[in-house]
Amino acid sequence: MFKTIGILIIFTAILLFQLPKLKQNGEKKEIWTFSILLFFSTTLCIAVALKVKVPNPYDLIIVIFKPMGELIKMALK
């Protein structure tokens, strides 16, 4: 619980420091990108703090390329 509150405080501080600078320059695309990435990273940090199993990108690469490797091995035999 305290880890989650700490994470939310840190990410709120980041938002409060960065968002006014982006608004001042009128950078709407950057504001959207920043907000989406901040939300995504906050969600992942909270999940890790709560010990939820977060999938690894390497696992996805293995799922995609392992069958291709098997096909290439079979074709070369």
C-alpha atoms as an extended CHARMM CRD file, in Angstrom:
* protein
*
        77  EXT
         1         1  MET       CA              0.0000000000        0.0000000000        0.0000000000  PROA      1               0.0000000000
         2         2  PHE       CA              2.7600000000        2.4210000000        0.9390000000  PROA      2               0.0000000000
         3         3  LYS       CA              4.7330000000        1.5380000000       -2.1820000000  PROA      3               0.0000000000
         4         4  THR       CA              1.7170000000        2.3390000000       -4.3380000000  PROA      4               0.0000000000
         5         5  ILE       CA              1.1720000000        5.6660000000       -2.6000000000  PROA      5               0.0000000000
         6         6  GLY       CA              4.8770000000        6.4870000000       -2.9630000000  PROA      6               0.0000000000
         7         7  ILE       CA              4.7950000000        5.6740000000       -6.6690000000  PROA      7               0.0000000000
         8         8  LEU       CA              1.7080000000        7.8400000000       -7.1720000000  PROA      8               0.0000000000
         9         9  ILE       CA              3.3530000000       10.7430000000       -5.3150000000  PROA      9               0.0000000000
        10        10  ILE       CA              6.4920000000       10.4930000000       -7.4570000000  PROA      10              0.0000000000
        11        11  PHE       CA              4.5860000000       10.3190000000      -10.7240000000  PROA      11              0.0000000000
        12        12  THR       CA              2.3230000000       13.1880000000       -9.6580000000  PROA      12              0.0000000000
        13        13  ALA       CA              5.4250000000       15.2650000000       -8.9620000000  PROA      13              0.0000000000
        14        14  ILE       CA              6.7890000000       14.4050000000      -12.4060000000  PROA      14              0.0000000000
        15        15  LEU       CA              3.4800000000       15.4150000000      -13.9500000000  PROA      15              0.0000000000
        16        16  LEU       CA              3.3610000000       18.7050000000      -12.0420000000  PROA      16              0.0000000000
        17        17  PHE       CA              6.9060000000       19.6490000000      -13.0840000000  PROA      17              0.0000000000
        18        18  GLN       CA              6.7460000000       18.6450000000      -16.7370000000  PROA      18              0.0000000000
        19        19  LEU       CA              3.1880000000       19.4130000000      -17.8380000000  PROA      19              0.0000000000
        20        20  PRO       CA              3.3340000000       23.2180000000      -17.3580000000  PROA      20              0.0000000000
        21        21  LYS       CA              6.4660000000       23.4160000000      -19.5220000000  PROA      21              0.0000000000
        22        22  LEU       CA              4.7600000000       21.4660000000      -22.2890000000  PROA      22              0.0000000000
        23        23  LYS       CA              1.5980000000       23.5760000000      -22.0450000000  PROA      23              0.0000000000
        24        24  GLN       CA              3.6200000000       26.7770000000      -22.1310000000  PROA      24              0.0000000000
        25        25  ASN       CA              5.1840000000       25.7750000000      -25.4390000000  PROA      25              0.0000000000
        26        26  GLY       CA              1.8380000000       24.6280000000      -26.8650000000  PROA      26              0.0000000000
        27        27  GLU       CA              3.0560000000       21.1290000000      -27.6630000000  PROA      27              0.0000000000
        28        28  LYS       CA             -0.1820000000       19.1300000000      -27.8410000000  PROA      28              0.0000000000
        29        29  LYS       CA              1.2780000000       15.9930000000      -29.4200000000  PROA      29              0.0000000000
        30        30  GLU       CA              4.0400000000       15.8960000000      -26.8390000000  PROA      30              0.0000000000
        31        31  ILE       CA              1.5170000000       16.3420000000      -24.0190000000  PROA      31              0.0000000000
        32        32  TRP       CA             -0.4920000000       13.3520000000      -25.2780000000  PROA      32              0.0000000000
        33        33  THR       CA              2.6170000000       11.2250000000      -25.7430000000  PROA      33              0.0000000000
        34        34  PHE       CA              3.9630000000       12.2110000000      -22.3210000000  PROA      34              0.0000000000
        35        35  SER       CA              0.6270000000       11.4800000000      -20.6460000000  PROA      35              0.0000000000
        36        36  ILE       CA              0.2310000000        8.0670000000      -22.2830000000  PROA      36              0.0000000000
        37        37  LEU       CA              3.7920000000        7.0030000000      -21.4650000000  PROA      37              0.0000000000
        38        38  LEU       CA              3.5010000000        8.3030000000      -17.8930000000  PROA      38              0.0000000000
        39        39  PHE       CA              0.2230000000        6.4260000000      -17.3830000000  PROA      39              0.0000000000
        40        40  PHE       CA              1.7190000000        3.2360000000      -18.8390000000  PROA      40              0.0000000000
        41        41  SER       CA              4.8650000000        3.4470000000      -16.7180000000  PROA      41              0.0000000000
        42        42  THR       CA              2.8620000000        4.2500000000      -13.5790000000  PROA      42              0.0000000000
        43        43  THR       CA              0.6760000000        1.2140000000      -14.1700000000  PROA      43              0.0000000000
        44        44  LEU       CA              3.7070000000       -1.0380000000      -14.6660000000  PROA      44              0.0000000000
        45        45  CYS       CA              5.4470000000        0.3140000000      -11.5600000000  PROA      45              0.0000000000
        46        46  ILE       CA              2.3780000000       -0.2660000000       -9.4200000000  PROA      46              0.0000000000
        47        47  ALA       CA              2.0150000000       -3.7870000000      -10.8290000000  PROA      47              0.0000000000
        48        48  VAL       CA              5.6440000000       -4.5660000000       -9.9890000000  PROA      48              0.0000000000
        49        49  ALA       CA              5.2170000000       -3.0880000000       -6.4920000000  PROA      49              0.0000000000
        50        50  LEU       CA              2.1770000000       -5.3120000000       -5.9350000000  PROA      50              0.0000000000
        51        51  LYS       CA              4.1840000000       -8.3390000000       -7.1790000000  PROA      51              0.0000000000
        52        52  VAL       CA              1.9690000000       -8.9470000000      -10.1880000000  PROA      52              0.0000000000
        53        53  LYS       CA              3.6890000000      -11.0060000000      -12.8740000000  PROA      53              0.0000000000
        54        54  VAL       CA              4.4870000000       -8.5670000000      -15.6840000000  PROA      54              0.0000000000
        55        55  PRO       CA              5.1710000000      -10.2150000000      -19.0620000000  PROA      55              0.0000000000
        56        56  ASN       CA              8.6510000000       -9.8860000000      -20.4600000000  PROA      56              0.0000000000
        57        57  PRO       CA              9.0700000000       -8.6570000000      -24.0690000000  PROA      57              0.0000000000
        58        58  TYR       CA             11.6380000000      -11.4030000000      -24.5960000000  PROA      58              0.0000000000
        59        59  ASP       CA              8.9140000000      -14.0300000000      -24.1420000000  PROA      59              0.0000000000
        60        60  LEU       CA              6.9480000000      -12.5240000000      -27.0290000000  PROA      60              0.0000000000
        61        61  ILE       CA             10.0340000000      -12.6160000000      -29.2540000000  PROA      61              0.0000000000
        62        62  ILE       CA             10.5190000000      -16.3070000000      -28.4370000000  PROA      62              0.0000000000
        63        63  VAL       CA              6.8810000000      -17.0980000000      -29.2360000000  PROA      63              0.0000000000
        64        64  ILE       CA              7.1750000000      -15.3630000000      -32.6120000000  PROA      64              0.0000000000
        65        65  PHE       CA             10.5800000000      -16.5550000000      -33.7800000000  PROA      65              0.0000000000
        66        66  LYS       CA             10.8470000000      -20.0880000000      -32.3580000000  PROA      66              0.0000000000
        67        67  PRO       CA              8.4480000000      -21.6060000000      -34.9310000000  PROA      67              0.0000000000
        68        68  MET       CA             10.2760000000      -19.7530000000      -37.6910000000  PROA      68              0.0000000000
        69        69  GLY       CA             13.5830000000      -21.1860000000      -36.4780000000  PROA      69              0.0000000000
        70        70  GLU       CA             12.1090000000      -24.6820000000      -36.4420000000  PROA      70              0.0000000000
        71        71  LEU       CA             10.8940000000      -24.2520000000      -40.0340000000  PROA      71              0.0000000000
        72        72  ILE       CA             14.3070000000      -23.0680000000      -41.1730000000  PROA      72              0.0000000000
        73        73  LYS       CA             16.0060000000      -26.0320000000      -39.4570000000  PROA      73              0.0000000000
        74        74  MET       CA             13.6120000000      -28.4510000000      -41.1500000000  PROA      74              0.0000000000
        75        75  ALA       CA             14.1460000000      -26.8030000000      -44.5430000000  PROA      75              0.0000000000
        76        76  LEU       CA             17.9370000000      -27.0350000000      -44.2580000000  PROA      76              0.0000000000
        77        77  LYS       CA             18.0030000000      -30.7460000000      -43.3220000000  PROA      77              0.0000000000
